[in-house]
Amino acid sequence: MNQQEIVRANDWSAEAFDTALGELSAQKHVWARLPVEERIALLQATKDSLLAIADDWVETAERGKQIPVGSPLEGEEWRSG
């Protein structure tokens, strides 16, 4: 997935999430048959993509949980995702 394909989670509807999860589930057997090297490469690409949106992810979680800016609880969001 490239940067243009990354869609902000808060822009998705419940139906879009359900569709994405269905597509993911449909490919689970493909994943299981991939060579370990390919799985490692895909997981590294996933990590890199997540790092690119980590700040937004944490800010969204903090807003959703109503964690005040500057609260020590912000650190928990960084640790747990």
C-alpha positions in Angstrom: 0.0 0.0 0.0 1.4 3.4 -0.9 0.8 6.7 0.8 -2.0 7.6 -1.6 -3.9 4.5 -0.6 -3.8 5.1 3.1 -7.2 6.2 4.2 -7.8 7.8 7.6 -9.7 5.4 9.8 -12.1 8.1 11.0 -13.2 8.6 7.3 -14.4 5.0 7.1 -18.0 3.8 7.7 -18.9 0.7 9.5 -19.8 -0.9 6.1 -16.3 0.0 4.7 -14.7 -1.7 7.8 -16.8 -4.8 7.3 -15.9 -4.9 3.7 -12.2 -4.5 4.4 -12.3 -7.2 7.1 -14.1 -9.6 4.7 -11.5 -9.1 2.1 -8.7 -9.7 4.7 -10.4 -12.8 5.9 -10.8 -14.1 2.3 -7.1 -13.9 1.9 -6.0 -15.7 5.0 -5.2 -18.9 3.2 -3.0 -17.0 0.7 -1.1 -15.5 3.7 -0.6 -18.9 5.2 1.0 -20.3 2.0 3.4 -17.4 1.5 7.1 -18.1 2.1 8.4 -16.7 5.3 10.6 -14.2 3.5 7.5 -12.7 1.8 5.6 -12.5 5.0 8.5 -10.7 6.7 8.7 -8.2 3.8 4.9 -7.5 4.0 5.1 -7.1 7.8 8.0 -4.7 7.5 6.1 -2.7 4.9 3.1 -2.7 7.3 5.3 -1.4 10.1 6.6 1.4 7.9 3.1 2.4 6.9 2.0 2.4 10.5 4.9 4.5 11.6 3.9 7.1 8.9 0.5 7.5 10.6 1.4 6.9 14.2 0.9 10.5 15.4 -2.6 10.6 13.9 -3.5 7.2 15.3 -2.5 8.2 18.8 -4.3 11.6 18.5 -7.5 9.9 17.3 -7.3 7.4 20.2 -6.8 10.2 22.7 -9.8 12.2 21.3 -12.0 9.1 21.3 -11.1 8.3 24.9 -11.2 12.0 25.9 -7.7 12.0 27.2 -6.6 15.5 28.0 -3.7 17.0 26.1 -0.6 16.8 28.2 -2.0 14.0 30.4 0.3 11.2 31.5 -2.2 8.9 29.9 -1.0 10.0 26.5 2.1 7.8 27.1 -0.2 4.8 27.4 -1.6 5.4 23.9 2.0 5.4 22.5 2.8 2.2 24.3 -0.4 0.3 23.5 -1.5 1.8 20.2 
